[in-house]
Amino acid sequence: MAEITAALVKGLRDKTGAGMMDAKKALVESNGDMEAATDWLRAKGLSKADKKAGRTAADGLVAAKVSADGKAGALVELNAETDFVARNAQFQTALAQIAETALSTDGSTEAVAGAPAPDGDGTVEDMIKRLVGTIGENMSLRRAARLSVEKGAVASYIHNAEADGMGKVGVIVALEGDGDLEEAGRKVAMHVAATMPAAATADEMDPALVEKEKAVLTEQARESGKPENVIEKMIEGRMKKFFKEVVLVEQPFVMNPDQTVGEFVAETGATLKGFVRFTLGEGIEKAEDDFADEVAALTKGA
């Protein structure tokens, strides 16, 4: 067998834009033949995939999947560069398969990316690379999550679904208890989609977020010039109002504002085990001139 040198691997990477490990594997499979290795990468959809990896992928879709027994649910976000690709049937099929795969993992992004690919060829990450090579846009599995219960139900909700089980906003909710809780869970999931709670309970709130809000409210209260004991009561009352706004179980239920979400869940005989909400692309900074810059680069000197 021909020796697969670093220079040979580099040469193939420069020619195809494939990743180092993919280039090495292609050369091994092709016994060091550069042309055969190039064809191997093209067949696998890996050629030029890495060259697209630096481009911002802030579009795409969020998908939710619940297991057949209703005891587990997964949420995944697969990003692409444009909404056009997000509407592509091949992209949506891959996303549905990834969401199904996430059900059999611990739900972490790393575990889902490293799970066996649904098509049986490598991992989910490898499958996404092949999709990049086929469709021609950068893509990434940005995040994933999973919830499960021993008894009860995990329900899902996709807001303004663009395809079956996928859209721009996705939620899964886990309710622990006896009886049929799927419909109740779906109602809570719809509430979560609408109100964007920061945590399920006050105890689960990010301490840094709580302290930041308290500091702001304290500063506002002190500007009133009232005595310190009055200021303390003002802050206490305002923090209670803050928790009612951002803590799920304390929020007025959107379907019946006369009761809280916590009261609604208790009414069903269940307890809220947790929720996850993904909004597509949240937190990703996308340069608006990405496409213009790309066109300019292609036409420069023409």
KETORVEX-766211 format. One line per 8 residues: for each residue x, y, z of N, C-alpha, C, O. Coordinates in steps of 0.2 Angstrom, whole numbers, padded with zeros to 4 digits. Each point is the difference from the previous one (the first is absolute). Example, Ala and Ser with C-alpha at 12.3 -4.5 7.8 and 13.67 -1.06 7.14 Angstrom:
2
0066,-0028,0039,-0004,0006,0000,0004,0006,0000,0005,-0001,0003; -0007,0006,-0007,0004,0006,0001,-0004,0005,0003,0003,0006,0001
This chain:
302
0004,-0006,0000,-0004,0006,0000,0004,0006,0000,0005,0000,0003; -0007,0005,-0007,0004,0007,0000,0000,0003,0006,-0005,0000,0004; 0011,0004,-0002,0000,0003,0006,-0004,0007,0000,0001,0004,-0005; -0005,-0003,0010,-0004,0006,0000,0003,0005,0004,0000,0000,0006; 0004,0004,-0009,0004,0005,0003,-0005,0007,0001,-0005,0001,-0002; 0008,0003,0007,-0003,0006,0002,-0001,0005,-0006,-0005,0003,-0001; 0010,-0004,-0004,0000,0005,-0005,-0005,-0003,-0005,-0004,0005,-0004; 0002,-0011,0003,-0005,-0003,-0004,-0007,0002,0003,-0004,0002,-0004
0003,-0002,0010,-0006,0002,0003,-0001,0007,-0001,-0006,0002,-0002; 0011,0002,0003,-0001,0007,-0001,-0001,0002,-0007,-0005,0004,-0001; 0008,-0007,-0004,-0002,0001,-0007,-0007,-0002,-0001,-0003,0004,-0004; 0000,-0009,0007,-0007,-0002,-0002,-0004,0005,0004,-0006,0002,-0003; 0007,0000,0009,-0004,0005,0003,0000,0007,-0004,-0005,0003,-0001; 0011,-0001,-0001,0000,0006,-0004,-0004,0000,-0007,-0003,0005,-0002; 0003,-0011,-0001,-0004,-0001,-0006,-0007,-0001,0001,-0004,0003,-0004; 0002,-0006,0010,-0007,-0001,0001,-0004,0004,0005,-0006,0001,0000
0010,0001,0005,-0003,0004,0006,-0003,-0005,0005,-0003,0002,0004; 0005,-0008,-0005,-0003,-0005,0005,0004,0000,0007,0006,0003,0000; -0008,-0006,0005,0003,0000,0006,0006,-0004,0000,0001,-0005,-0004; 0003,0006,0009,0007,-0004,0000,-0002,-0008,0001,0003,-0004,-0004; -0007,0002,0009,-0002,-0007,0001,-0003,-0003,-0007,0001,-0005,-0001; -0005,0009,-0002,-0004,-0002,-0006,0005,-0001,-0005,0000,-0005,-0004; 0005,0010,0003,0004,-0001,-0005,0005,-0006,0001,0002,-0003,-0005; 0000,0002,0011,0004,-0006,0001,-0003,-0006,-0001,0003,-0005,-0003
-0010,0004,0005,-0004,-0006,-0001,0000,-0001,-0008,0000,-0006,-0002; -0002,0012,-0002,0000,-0001,-0007,0006,-0003,-0003,0000,-0004,-0005; 0006,0006,0007,0006,-0002,-0003,0001,-0007,0002,0003,-0004,-0004; -0004,0002,0010,0000,-0007,0002,-0004,-0004,-0004,0002,-0006,-0002; -0008,0008,0001,-0005,-0004,-0004,0002,-0001,-0007,-0001,-0005,-0004; 0005,0010,0002,0002,0001,-0008,0007,-0002,-0001,0003,0001,-0005; 0001,-0004,0011,0007,-0002,-0001,0004,0006,-0002,0005,-0001,-0004; -0006,0007,0006,0004,0005,-0001,-0001,0004,-0007,0004,0004,-0002
-0009,-0007,-0002,-0001,0003,-0006,-0004,0007,0001,-0006,-0001,0002; 0009,0006,-0004,-0004,0007,0001,-0006,0001,-0004,-0005,0002,0003; 0004,-0004,-0009,-0006,0000,-0004,-0005,-0004,0003,-0006,0002,0000; 0008,-0008,0002,-0005,-0005,0002,-0003,0002,0007,-0006,-0001,0002; 0011,0004,0002,-0002,0003,0006,-0005,0006,0000,-0005,0000,0004; 0006,0004,-0009,-0004,0006,-0002,-0007,-0003,-0002,-0005,0003,0003; 0005,-0008,-0007,-0007,-0003,-0002,-0003,-0003,0006,-0006,0000,0001; 0010,-0003,0004,-0003,-0003,0006,-0004,0005,0004,-0005,-0001,0003
0009,0007,-0002,-0003,0005,0004,-0006,0003,-0003,-0005,0002,0003; 0005,-0001,-0010,-0006,0002,-0003,-0006,-0004,0001,-0006,0002,0001; 0007,-0009,-0002,-0005,-0005,0001,-0003,0000,0007,-0006,-0001,0001; 0010,0003,0004,-0002,0000,0007,-0003,0007,0001,-0003,0001,0006; 0004,0004,-0010,-0003,0007,0001,0004,0004,0005,-0002,0005,0002; 0009,-0007,-0002,0004,0004,0005,0004,0005,-0003,0003,0004,0003; -0002,-0005,-0010,0005,0005,-0003,-0003,0007,0000,-0006,0001,-0001; 0010,0004,0003,-0002,0007,0001,-0004,0001,0006,-0002,0006,0001
0000,-0011,0003,-0004,0002,0006,0003,0004,0005,-0003,0005,0003; 0010,-0006,-0002,0003,0004,0005,0001,0008,-0002,0000,0004,0004; 0000,-0003,-0011,0001,0006,-0002,-0006,0005,0001,0000,0006,0001; -0006,-0010,0001,-0006,0004,0001,-0001,0001,0008,-0004,0003,0002; 0008,-0007,0002,-0001,0000,0007,0001,0007,0003,-0003,0001,0006; 0007,0004,-0009,0000,0006,0003,-0005,0005,-0001,-0001,0005,0003; -0004,-0007,-0007,-0005,0004,-0002,-0006,0000,0005,-0001,-0005,0003; -0002,0011,-0001,-0005,0000,0005,-0006,-0004,-0002,-0003,0001,-0005
0001,-0006,0010,-0006,-0003,-0001,-0005,0002,0006,0000,-0003,0005; -0004,0007,-0007,-0005,0003,0005,-0007,-0002,-0001,-0005,0002,0004; 0004,-0005,-0010,-0007,-0002,-0002,-0001,-0007,0001,0004,-0003,0004; -0009,0000,-0007,-0001,-0008,0001,-0007,-0001,0004,-0005,0004,-0002; 0005,-0009,0006,-0006,-0002,0003,0001,-0003,0007,0005,-0003,0001; -0010,0003,0003,0000,-0003,0007,-0005,-0006,-0001,-0006,0001,-0003; 0008,-0007,0005,-0005,-0006,0000,-0001,-0003,0006,0005,0000,0005; -0011,-0002,-0003,-0002,-0004,0006,-0002,-0007,-0002,-0004,-0001,-0005
0006,-0003,0009,-0002,-0007,-0001,-0002,-0004,0007,0004,0001,0005; -0010,-0004,-0005,-0002,-0003,0006,0000,-0008,-0001,-0002,-0002,-0005; 0005,-0002,0010,0000,-0007,-0001,-0007,-0003,-0001,-0005,0003,0002; 0004,-0009,-0005,-0006,-0003,-0001,-0004,-0001,0007,-0006,0000,-0001; 0009,-0001,0006,-0003,-0001,0007,-0002,0006,0003,-0003,0000,0005; 0006,0006,-0008,-0001,0006,0003,0004,0002,0007,-0002,0005,0003; 0007,-0009,-0002,0003,0001,0006,0007,0003,-0001,0003,0002,0005; -0001,0000,-0011,0006,0004,-0001,-0001,0004,-0006,-0004,-0001,-0005
0007,0007,0005,0000,0005,-0005,0006,0003,-0002,0004,0001,0005; -0002,0001,-0011,0006,0003,-0002,-0001,0006,-0004,-0005,0001,-0003; 0009,0004,0004,0000,0006,-0004,0007,0001,-0003,0005,0000,0004; -0005,0002,-0010,0007,0001,-0004,-0001,0006,-0004,-0005,0002,-0003; 0011,0002,0002,0000,0005,-0004,0005,-0001,-0005,0006,-0001,0001; -0008,0001,-0008,0005,-0001,-0005,0000,0006,-0004,-0005,0002,-0003; 0011,0001,0002,0001,0007,-0003,0002,-0001,-0007,0004,-0004,-0002; -0006,0009,-0002,0003,0000,-0007,0001,0008,-0001,-0002,0004,0004
0004,-0002,-0010,0001,0007,-0002,-0006,0003,-0002,0000,0006,0002; -0004,-0009,-0005,-0006,0003,-0003,-0007,-0003,0002,0000,-0006,0001; -0005,0010,-0001,-0007,-0003,0000,-0002,-0005,-0006,-0003,-0004,0001; 0006,0006,-0006,-0001,-0004,-0006,0002,-0008,0001,-0004,-0004,-0002; 0010,0003,0005,0002,-0006,0001,-0004,-0004,0006,-0001,-0006,0000; -0001,0010,0005,-0004,-0002,0005,-0007,-0003,-0003,-0003,-0005,0003; 0001,0007,-0008,-0006,-0002,-0004,0001,-0006,-0004,-0004,-0003,-0003; 0011,0001,0002,0002,-0006,-0004,-0002,-0006,0003,0001,-0001,0006
-0005,-0004,-0010,-0002,-0006,0003,0006,-0004,0002,-0001,-0004,0005; 0006,0004,-0008,0006,-0004,0003,0002,0002,0006,0002,-0004,0005; -0001,0011,-0004,0002,0003,0007,-0006,-0002,0005,0002,-0002,0006; -0008,0002,-0007,-0005,-0001,0005,0000,-0008,0001,-0001,-0002,0006; 0002,-0002,-0011,0000,-0007,0002,0006,-0002,0004,-0001,-0004,0005; 0007,0007,-0006,0006,-0001,0005,-0002,0003,0007,0002,-0004,0004; -0005,0009,-0004,-0002,0003,0007,-0004,-0004,0004,0001,-0002,0006; -0006,-0001,-0010,-0005,-0005,0003,0004,-0006,0003,-0002,-0003,0005
0006,0001,-0009,0004,-0006,0002,0005,0001,0006,0001,-0004,0004; 0002,0010,-0004,0004,0002,0006,-0004,0001,0006,0002,-0002,0005; -0008,0005,-0005,-0004,0000,0005,-0002,-0007,0003,-0001,-0001,0006; -0001,-0003,-0010,-0001,-0007,0001,0006,-0003,0004,-0001,-0004,0005; 0007,0005,-0008,0006,-0003,0003,0001,0003,0007,0002,-0004,0005; -0004,0010,-0004,0002,0004,0007,-0004,-0004,0005,0002,0000,0006; -0008,-0003,-0007,-0004,-0004,0005,0004,-0005,0003,-0001,-0002,0006; 0006,-0001,-0010,0003,-0006,0003,0007,0002,0003,0004,-0004,0002
-0003,0011,-0001,0006,0002,0003,-0001,0003,0007,-0006,0000,0002; 0011,0003,0001,-0002,0004,0006,-0002,0007,-0001,-0002,0004,0004; 0001,-0002,-0011,-0002,0006,-0002,0005,0006,0000,-0002,0005,-0003; 0008,-0006,0005,0005,0005,-0001,0002,0001,-0008,-0001,-0005,-0003; 0003,0011,0001,0002,0001,-0007,0005,-0005,-0002,0000,-0002,-0005; 0005,0001,0010,0006,-0004,-0002,-0002,-0007,-0001,0002,-0003,-0005; -0007,0000,0009,-0002,-0006,0000,-0004,-0002,-0007,0001,-0005,-0003; -0005,0010,0001,-0004,0000,-0006,0005,0000,-0006,-0001,-0004,-0005
0005,0009,0005,0005,0000,-0006,0004,-0006,0000,0002,-0002,-0006; 0000,-0001,0011,0004,-0006,0000,-0004,-0007,-0001,0003,-0005,0000; -0009,0006,0000,-0004,-0007,-0001,0000,-0002,-0007,0002,0003,-0004; -0003,-0010,0004,0000,-0003,-0007,-0005,0004,-0005,-0005,0001,0002; 0008,0000,-0008,-0005,0004,-0005,-0005,-0005,-0002,0000,-0006,0000; -0006,0009,-0001,-0006,-0004,-0001,0001,-0004,-0007,-0003,-0005,-0001; 0007,0008,-0003,0001,-0004,-0007,0006,-0005,0001,0001,-0004,-0005; 0001,0003,0011,0005,-0006,0001,0007,0002,-0002,0004,-0004,0001
-0003,0010,-0003,0007,0002,-0002,0003,0005,0005,-0001,0006,-0001; 0005,-0008,0005,0004,0004,0005,-0005,0003,0005,-0005,-0004,0003; 0006,0010,-0001,-0004,0003,0006,-0005,0005,-0003,0000,0002,-0006; -0004,0001,0010,-0005,0005,-0002,0004,0006,-0003,-0002,0004,-0004; 0008,-0002,0008,0004,0005,-0003,0003,-0001,-0007,0000,0004,-0004; 0002,-0010,0003,0002,-0002,-0007,-0006,0001,-0005,0001,0002,-0006; -0007,-0004,0008,-0006,0000,-0004,-0001,0008,-0002,-0002,0001,-0006; 0003,0003,0011,-0001,0007,-0001,0005,0003,-0005,-0001,0004,-0004
0007,-0006,0005,0006,0002,-0005,-0002,-0002,-0007,0001,0003,-0005; -0004,-0009,0004,-0002,-0003,-0007,-0005,0005,-0002,0000,0001,-0006; -0005,0001,0010,-0005,0004,-0002,0002,0007,-0002,-0002,0003,-0005; 0008,-0001,0008,0003,0007,-0002,0003,-0001,-0007,-0001,0005,-0004; 0004,-0010,0003,0003,-0001,-0007,-0005,-0001,-0005,0001,0002,-0006; -0007,-0005,0008,-0005,-0001,-0005,-0004,0006,-0002,-0001,0002,-0006; -0001,0002,0012,-0004,0006,-0001,0004,0006,-0002,-0003,0004,-0003; 0009,-0004,0006,0004,0006,-0001,0000,0006,0004,0002,0005,-0001
-0005,-0006,0007,0000,0005,0005,0003,-0003,0007,-0001,-0006,0001; 0004,0011,0003,0002,-0003,0006,-0006,-0001,0005,-0005,0003,0000; 0006,-0009,0004,-0005,-0002,0004,0003,-0002,0007,0006,-0002,0000; -0010,0002,0005,0003,-0002,0007,-0006,-0002,0004,-0005,0003,0001; 0007,-0008,0003,-0005,-0002,0005,0002,0004,0006,0005,-0001,0004; -0009,0006,-0003,0002,0005,0005,-0002,-0002,0007,0004,0001,0005; -0009,-0004,-0003,-0002,-0002,0006,-0005,-0006,0000,-0004,-0001,-0005; 0003,-0002,0011,-0005,-0006,0000,-0001,0000,0008,0004,0001,0004
-0010,-0004,-0003,-0002,-0001,0007,-0005,-0006,0000,-0003,-0002,-0005; 0002,-0001,0011,-0004,-0006,0001,-0003,0000,0007,0003,0002,0005; -0010,-0003,-0005,-0003,-0001,0007,-0003,-0007,0000,-0003,-0002,-0005; 0002,-0001,0011,-0003,-0006,0001,-0004,-0001,0006,0002,0004,0005; -0007,-0008,-0004,-0003,-0002,0006,-0001,-0007,0001,-0001,-0004,-0005; 0000,0002,0011,-0001,-0007,0001,-0008,-0002,-0001,-0002,-0005,-0003; -0002,0010,0006,-0007,0000,-0001,-0002,0007,-0001,0002,0005,0003; -0007,-0004,-0008,-0002,0006,-0002,0001,0001,-0007,-0002,-0005,-0004
0004,0011,0001,0000,0001,-0007,0005,0006,-0001,0001,0004,0004; 0002,-0005,-0010,0004,0006,-0003,-0003,0002,-0006,-0002,-0004,-0004; 0000,0010,0004,-0004,0003,-0006,0004,0005,-0003,0005,0003,0002; -0007,-0002,-0009,0004,0005,-0004,-0005,0005,-0003,-0006,-0001,-0001; 0009,0006,-0001,-0004,0005,-0004,0005,0004,-0004,0006,0003,0002; -0008,-0002,-0009,0004,0004,-0005,-0004,0006,-0002,-0006,-0001,-0002; 0008,0007,0003,-0004,0006,-0001,0001,0001,-0008,0006,0000,-0002; -0011,0001,-0001,0000,0002,-0007,0004,-0006,-0004,0005,0002,-0004
-0007,-0008,0005,0004,-0005,-0004,0000,0001,-0007,-0004,0001,-0004; 0011,-0002,0002,0001,0000,-0008,0000,-0007,-0003,0000,0000,-0006; 0000,-0005,0010,0000,-0007,-0002,-0002,-0004,0006,0000,0003,0006; -0002,-0009,-0007,-0002,-0004,0006,0005,-0001,0005,0006,-0002,-0001; -0007,0005,0007,0004,0000,0006,0006,0005,0000,0005,-0001,0004; -0005,0006,-0009,0006,0004,0000,-0003,0007,-0002,-0004,0001,-0004; 0008,0004,0007,-0002,0007,-0002,0006,0005,0003,0005,-0002,0001; -0007,0008,0001,0005,0005,0002,0000,0000,0008,0005,0002,0003
-0010,-0004,0000,0000,-0001,0007,-0003,-0006,0002,-0005,-0003,-0002; 0009,-0001,0007,-0002,-0006,0002,0000,-0001,0008,0005,0003,0003; -0009,-0007,0000,0000,-0001,0007,-0002,-0007,0002,-0004,-0003,-0004; 0007,0000,0009,-0002,-0006,0003,-0001,0001,0007,0004,0004,0003; -0009,-0007,0000,-0002,0000,0007,-0001,-0007,0003,-0003,-0004,-0003; 0006,0003,0009,-0001,-0006,0003,-0004,0001,0006,0001,0003,0005; -0006,-0007,-0005,-0005,0000,0006,0000,-0007,0003,-0001,-0005,-0003; 0003,0004,0010,0000,-0006,0003,-0006,-0001,0004,-0003,0004,0004
0000,-0010,-0005,-0007,-0002,0004,-0003,-0005,-0003,0002,-0003,-0005; -0008,0001,0007,-0005,-0005,-0002,-0005,0003,-0005,-0001,0006,0000; -0001,-0011,-0004,-0005,0002,-0005,0003,0003,-0007,0006,0000,-0001; -0011,0002,-0003,0002,0003,-0007,0002,0007,0001,-0005,0004,0001; 0011,-0002,-0001,0002,0006,0001,0003,0004,-0007,0002,0005,0000; -0003,-0009,-0005,0002,0003,-0007,-0003,0007,-0002,0004,0004,-0002; -0010,-0004,0003,-0004,0006,-0002,0002,0006,0005,0001,0006,-0002; -0001,-0007,0008,0002,0005,0005,0007,0002,-0001,0002,0006,0000
0003,-0011,-0002,0007,0002,-0001,0000,0004,-0007,0004,0005,0000; -0008,-0006,-0005,0000,0004,-0006,-0002,0007,0002,0002,0005,-0003; -0007,-0004,0007,-0003,0007,0002,0006,0004,0003,0001,0005,-0001; 0003,-0009,0006,0005,0004,0003,0006,0001,-0005,0003,0006,0001; -0002,-0010,-0005,0005,0001,-0006,-0002,0006,-0004,0004,0004,-0002; -0010,-0003,0001,-0003,0006,-0004,0001,0006,0004,0002,0005,-0003; -0003,-0005,0009,0001,0005,0005,0007,0002,0000,0002,0006,-0001; 0003,-0010,0001,0007,0001,0000,0002,0003,-0006,0004,0005,0000
-0007,-0007,-0006,0002,0003,-0006,-0002,0007,0000,0004,0004,-0003; -0009,-0002,0006,-0003,0007,0000,0003,0004,0004,0001,0006,-0001; 0002,-0008,0007,0002,0004,0006,0007,0000,0001,0003,0005,0004; 0001,-0010,-0007,0007,0000,0001,0003,0000,0007,0004,0005,0002; -0007,-0009,0003,0002,0000,0007,0008,-0001,0000,0003,-0004,-0004; 0000,0007,0010,0007,-0001,0001,0002,-0007,0003,0005,-0002,0000; -0010,0000,0004,0001,-0006,0004,-0007,-0003,0002,-0005,0003,0000; 0005,-0010,0002,-0006,-0003,0002,-0002,0003,0007,-0006,0001,0001
0011,-0001,0004,-0002,0003,0006,0005,0005,0002,0005,0001,-0003; -0007,0003,0009,0005,0005,0002,0007,-0003,0002,0005,0003,-0001; -0005,-0009,0004,0006,-0003,0002,0004,-0002,-0006,0007,0000,0001; -0009,-0001,-0006,0004,-0001,-0006,0002,0006,-0004,0003,-0001,-0005; -0005,0007,0007,0002,0006,-0003,0008,0001,0000,0003,-0002,0005; 0000,0005,-0010,0007,0001,0000,0001,0005,0005,-0002,0006,0000; 0006,-0007,0006,0002,0005,0005,0002,0006,-0003,-0001,0006,0003; 0005,-0006,-0008,0003,0006,-0002,-0005,0005,-0003,0000,0006,0001
-0005,-0009,-0005,-0006,0003,-0002,-0004,0003,0005,-0002,0006,0000; 0001,-0009,0006,-0004,0002,0005,0004,0006,0004,-0004,0005,0001; 0010,-0006,0000,0004,0006,0003,0000,0006,-0004,0000,0005,0002; 0001,-0006,-0009,0000,0006,-0004,-0007,0004,0000,0000,0006,0000; -0005,-0010,0000,-0007,0003,0000,-0001,0003,0007,-0003,0006,0000; 0005,-0009,0005,0000,0003,0007,0004,0007,0001,-0003,0004,0003; 0009,-0004,-0006,0004,0006,0000,-0004,0005,-0004,0001,0006,0003; -0004,-0007,-0008,-0003,0005,-0004,-0006,0003,0004,-0001,0006,0000
-0003,-0011,0003,-0006,0002,0003,0002,0004,0007,-0003,0005,0002; 0009,-0007,0001,0002,0004,0006,0002,0007,-0002,-0002,0005,0004; 0005,-0004,-0010,0003,0006,-0002,-0007,0005,-0001,0000,0006,0002; -0005,-0009,-0005,-0006,0004,-0002,-0003,0002,0006,-0003,0005,0001; 0002,-0010,0004,-0003,0001,0007,0003,0006,0004,-0003,0004,0003; 0010,-0004,-0003,0004,0005,0003,-0001,0007,-0002,0001,0005,0003; -0002,-0005,-0010,-0002,0007,-0003,-0006,0003,0003,-0001,0006,-0001; -0003,-0010,0004,-0007,0003,0002,0002,0004,0007,-0004,0004,0002
0009,-0005,0001,0002,0004,0006,-0003,-0003,0006,0000,0003,0005; -0004,-0008,-0005,-0004,-0003,0005,0005,-0003,0005,0006,-0002,-0001; -0008,0001,0008,0004,-0004,0005,0002,-0007,-0002,-0003,-0003,-0004; 0009,0001,0007,0002,-0007,-0002,-0004,-0005,0001,-0001,-0005,-0004; -0003,0005,0010,-0005,-0005,0001,-0006,-0001,-0005,-0002,-0005,-0002; 0001,0011,-0001,-0006,0000,-0005,0003,-0002,-0007,-0003,-0004,-0003; 0010,0006,0002,0003,-0003,-0006,0000,-0007,0000,-0001,-0003,-0006; 0003,0000,0011,0000,-0008,0001,-0006,-0003,-0002,0000,-0005,-0004
-0006,0008,0006,-0006,-0003,-0001,-0002,0001,-0008,-0003,-0004,-0003; 0005,0010,0001,-0001,0002,-0007,0004,-0006,-0005,-0003,-0002,-0005; 0009,0001,0007,0004,-0005,-0004,-0003,-0007,0001,0000,-0003,-0005; -0002,0001,0011,-0003,-0006,0001,-0007,-0001,-0005,-0001,-0005,-0003; -0003,0010,0003,-0006,0000,-0004,0002,0000,-0008,-0004,-0004,-0003; 0009,0008,0001,0002,0000,-0007,0003,-0007,-0002,-0001,-0002,-0006; 0005,-0001,0010,0003,-0006,-0001,-0006,-0006,-0001,0001,-0004,-0004; -0006,0005,0008,-0005,-0005,-0001,-0004,0001,-0006,-0002,-0005,-0004
0001,0011,0002,-0003,0001,-0007,0005,-0002,-0006,-0002,-0003,-0005; 0009,0004,0006,0004,-0003,-0005,0000,-0007,0000,0000,-0003,-0006; 0000,-0001,0011,-0001,-0007,0000,-0006,-0002,-0004,0000,-0005,-0003; -0006,0008,0005,-0006,-0001,-0004,0000,0001,-0007,-0003,-0004,-0004; 0008,0008,0002,0001,0001,-0008,0004,-0005,-0003,-0001,-0002,-0006; 0006,-0001,0010,0005,-0004,-0004,0000,-0007,0002,0004,-0004,-0003; -0007,0002,0009,0000,-0007,0003,-0006,-0003,-0003,-0006,0002,0001; 0007,-0008,-0004,-0006,-0003,-0004,-0006,-0002,0005,-0005,0002,-0001
0007,-0005,0007,-0006,-0002,0004,-0003,0006,0003,-0006,-0001,0003; 0009,0007,-0003,-0003,0006,0003,-0004,0004,-0005,-0003,0005,0002; 0004,-0006,-0008,-0003,0004,-0005,-0007,-0001,-0001,-0003,-0006,0001; -0001,0011,-0002,-0007,-0001,-0002,-0001,-0005,-0006,0003,0002,-0005; -0007,-0007,0005,-0001,-0005,-0005,-0003,0004,-0006,-0006,0003,0001; 0009,-0003,-0007,-0003,0004,-0006,-0007,-0003,-0001,-0004,0004,-0003; 0002,-0010,0004,-0006,-0003,-0002,-0005,0002,0006,-0006,-0001,-0002; 0008,0003,0007,-0005,0002,0006,0004,0004,0005,0003,-0002,0005
-0002,0009,-0007,0004,0004,0005,-0002,0000,0007,0003,0003,0004; -0009,-0005,-0002,-0002,0000,0007,0004,-0005,0004,-0001,0000,0006; 0005,-0005,-0009,0004,-0005,0003,0007,0000,-0002,0001,0002,-0006; 0003,-0004,0010,0007,0000,-0002,0002,-0007,-0004,-0005,-0004,0000; 0010,0004,-0003,0002,-0006,-0004,0001,-0006,0005,-0002,-0005,-0001; 0005,0007,0007,0001,-0005,0006,-0007,-0003,0002,-0001,-0006,0001; -0004,0011,0000,-0007,-0002,0002,-0003,-0005,-0005,-0003,-0005,0001; 0004,0007,-0008,-0003,-0004,-0005,0003,-0007,0000,-0003,-0005,-0001
0010,0004,0002,0003,-0006,0000,-0002,-0004,0006,-0001,-0006,-0001; 0000,0009,0007,-0002,-0003,0006,-0007,-0003,-0001,-0001,-0005,0003; -0003,0009,-0007,-0007,-0002,-0001,0000,-0007,-0004,-0005,-0004,0001; 0010,0003,-0005,0000,-0007,-0004,0003,-0005,0005,0000,-0006,-0003; 0002,0007,0009,0003,-0005,0004,0007,-0002,-0002,0003,-0004,0003; 0000,0009,-0007,0007,-0001,-0002,0005,0005,0003,-0002,0005,0003; 0008,-0006,-0004,0005,0005,0002,0005,0001,-0006,0001,-0004,-0004; 0001,0010,0003,0004,0002,-0005,0007,-0002,0001,0003,0002,0005
-0001,-0006,-0009,0007,-0003,0000,0005,0005,-0003,0006,0000,0002; -0008,0003,-0008,0005,0004,-0003,-0003,0002,-0007,-0005,-0002,-0002; 0008,0007,-0001,-0001,0002,-0007,0006,0003,-0003,0005,0002,0003; -0005,-0003,-0010,0005,0003,-0004,-0003,0004,-0006,-0005,-0002,-0003; 0007,0008,0002,-0002,0004,-0006,0006,0002,-0004,0004,0003,0003; -0005,-0004,-0009,0005,0002,-0005,-0003,0005,-0005,-0005,-0001,-0003; 0008,0007,0002,-0002,0005,-0005,0006,0000,-0005,0005,0001,0001; -0007,-0003,-0008,0005,0000,-0005,0005,0006,0000,-0002,0006,0000
0008,-0008,0000,0005,0006,-0001,0001,0005,0006,0004,0004,-0001; -0007,-0005,0007,0001,0004,0005,0007,0001,0003,0003,-0005,0001; -0001,0011,-0001,0007,0001,0002,0005,0000,-0005,0006,0001,0001; -0008,-0003,-0007,0005,0000,-0006,0001,0006,-0003,-0006,0003,-0002; 0011,0000,0001,0001,0007,-0003,0002,-0002,-0007,0005,-0003,-0002; -0009,0005,-0003,0001,-0001,-0007,0001,0007,-0003,-0004,0004,0000; 0009,-0004,-0004,0002,0006,-0004,-0005,0001,-0006,-0001,-0005,-0003; -0002,0010,0003,-0005,0001,-0006,0003,0000,-0007,-0004,-0001,-0005
0010,0003,0005,0003,0000,-0006,0004,-0006,-0002,0005,0000,-0005; -0006,-0006,0008,0003,-0006,-0002,0000,-0001,-0007,0005,-0001,-0004; -0011,0001,0001,-0001,-0002,-0007,0003,0005,-0005,0003,-0002,-0005; -0004,0009,0007,0003,0005,-0004,0008,-0001,0000,0003,0001,-0006; 0000,-0002,0011,0007,-0001,0000,0002,-0006,-0004,0005,0000,-0003; -0009,-0005,0003,0002,-0006,-0003,-0001,0001,-0008,0005,-0002,-0004; -0010,0006,0002,0000,0001,-0007,0005,0005,-0002,0003,-0001,-0006; -0001,0006,0010,0005,0005,-0002,0007,-0004,0000,0004,0001,-0005
-0003,-0006,0009,0006,-0004,0000,0001,-0004,-0007,0005,-0001,-0003; -0011,-0002,0001,0000,-0004,-0006,0001,0005,-0006,0003,-0003,-0005; -0006,0009,0005,0001,0004,-0006,0006,0005,0000,0001,0003,-0005; 0003,-0003,0010,0005,0004,0001,0005,-0001,-0006,0002,-0006,-0001; 0000,0011,-0002,0005,0000,-0006,-0003,-0003,-0006,0003,0000,-0005; -0010,-0001,0005,-0003,-0002,-0006,-0001,0005,-0005,-0003,-0001,-0006
